[in-house]
Amino acid sequence: MTDAALAAQLARAAWPVVARGPVGPAGALVAVVLDLDDTLVDARGGPRAPVVALACAAWARGFALVCLTARVATRGGRRATRALLDAMLVDGAGRPLPVLLLMQPRSAEPTAAAWKHAAGALLVEAGVHVALAVGDRTADALPGVAEHGLVVPNGQSRRD
């Protein structure tokens, strides 16, 4: 995805927490960025309860949620991934939380890590303060982009 295409995707995105979220540097929207596979979702496709709880708690405290995934953005893949997020990330009344979903396009950077870093940098360029990035690999923690990074164990020895 080109910088312009991602910037256009961000411009079209609805940010429902802008008015109620915490305010970051220079009034920026404050977000928690989450990886999907082996972070929010385990290897069998089920939710990883601690990470889901972290995301829901962040939302309850006013943070915007962004899911950056290396899953390829096909029409069916986007629909299935959105349904998965809507089923896992819910508020106290069971309503799906608004989550900006950014999926890797087929023509993305050479690696998932490079694409995620570029997408994170564009979030910042768009005025989002990434307070926390969570993932199962070091690259998912968005070093140099996120204020804080959290690498969660994924049950495998490989982290990068």
Stockholm file with secondary structure:
# STOCKHOLM 1.0

chainA/1-160         MTDAALAAQLARAAWPVVARGPVGPAGALVAVVLDLDDTLVDARGGPRAPVVALACAAWARGFALVCLTARVATRGGRRATRALLDAMLVDGAGRPLPVLLLMQPRSAEPTAAAWKHAAGALLVEAGVHVALAVGDRTADALPGVAEHGLVVPNGQSRRD
#=GR chainA/1-160 SS CCHHHHHHHHHHSCCTTTTTSCBCGGGCEEEEEECTBTTTBCTTSCBCHHHHHHHHHHHHTTCEEEEEEEEECCHHHHHHHHHHHHHHSBCTTSCBCCEEEEEECTTCCSSHHHHHHHHHHHHHHTTEEEEEEEESSGGGGCTTTSSEEEECCCSSSCCC
#=GC SS_cons         CCHHHHHHHHHHSCCTTTTTSCBCGGGCEEEEEECTBTTTBCTTSCBCHHHHHHHHHHHHTTCEEEEEEEEECCHHHHHHHHHHHHHHSBCTTSCBCCEEEEEECTTCCSSHHHHHHHHHHHHHHTTEEEEEEEESSGGGGCTTTSSEEEECCCSSSCCC
//
